[in-house]
Amino acid sequence: MLPGPRRYSELLGSIPGISDRLLTERLRELEAAQIIRRDVQAGPPVRVTYELTPRGRELDEPLESLARWAERWIAAEFTSVR
């Protein structure tokens, strides 16, 4: 969601193997934690989008750091095992 708001179907298609039920649960949890915002736009058809709140956008840097760390150490683990 960093690039901008996403519709439910976009999110569902971008997360391999996630079920409708699990995605719905996670979106509700993230909304309750004020990490994302759900926006309902009147229709017809009604459009629902999800976007990061300022709190959610602040997670970008720590998550990028964690991803870099994981890539470095996971690569090192596989190299040392062989």
TIGUFI-956354 format. One record per residue (C-alpha): chain; residue in one letter; x, y negated, z negated. Coordinates in steps of 0.1 Angstrom, whole numbers, plus 5000, padded with zeros to 4 digits. Layout:
# TIGUFI-956354
  c  r     X     Y     Z
  A  A     X     Y     Z
...
//
This chain:
# TIGUFI-956354
  c  r     X     Y     Z
  A  M  5000  5000  5000
  A  L  5030  4977  5000
  A  P  5024  4965  5036
  A  G  4988  4956  5028
  A  P  4953  4969  5020
  A  R  4945  5004  5030
  A  R  4912  5022  5036
  A  Y  4905  5055  5019
  A  S  4909  5075  5051
  A  E  4943  5059  5057
  A  L  4955  5069  5023
  A  L  4941  5104  5026
  A  G  4959  5109  5059
  A  S  4992  5095  5046
  A  I  4995  5119  5017
  A  P  5001  5155  5029
  A  G  4981  5182  5010
  A  I  4961  5159  4987
  A  S  4924  5167  4983
  A  D  4896  5142  4985
  A  R  4888  5148  4948
  A  L  4924  5143  4936
  A  L  4929  5112  4957
  A  T  4897  5097  4943
  A  E  4908  5105  4907
  A  R  4942  5090  4912
  A  L  4927  5058  4928
  A  R  4904  5054  4898
  A  E  4933  5059  4874
  A  L  4954  5033  4892
  A  E  4925  5009  4893
  A  A  4919  5014  4855
  A  A  4956  5007  4850
  A  Q  4953  4975  4871
  A  I  4979  4987  4896
  A  I  4955  4986  4925
  A  R  4923  4967  4933
  A  R  4893  4982  4950
  A  D  4875  4957  4974
  A  V  4841  4965  4987
  A  Q  4831  4944  5017
  A  A  4794  4942  5025
  A  G  4783  4958  5058
  A  P  4769  4973  5077
  A  P  4790  4993  5075
  A  V  4803  4989  5040
  A  R  4841  4988  5040
  A  V  4862  4997  5010
  A  T  4899  4989  5008
  A  Y  4925  4994  4982
  A  E  4955  4971  4976
  A  L  4982  4966  4951
  A  T  4977  4940  4924
  A  P  5006  4918  4913
  A  R  5013  4944  4886
  A  G  5014  4971  4913
  A  R  5037  4951  4936
  A  E  5062  4948  4908
  A  L  5067  4985  4909
  A  D  5083  4983  4944
  A  E  5118  4976  4931
  A  P  5119  5002  4904
  A  L  5104  5029  4926
  A  E  5129  5021  4954
  A  S  5158  5024  4929
  A  L  5144  5057  4917
  A  A  5141  5070  4952
  A  R  5177  5060  4960
  A  W  5189  5077  4928
  A  A  5169  5109  4937
  A  E  5183  5110  4972
  A  R  5218  5106  4959
  A  W  5216  5132  4932
  A  I  5194  5157  4950
  A  A  5218  5156  4980
  A  A  5247  5161  4955
  A  E  5230  5191  4939
  A  F  5224  5208  4972
  A  T  5260  5202  4982
  A  S  5275  5215  4950
  A  V  5253  5247  4950
  A  R  5267  5258  4984
//
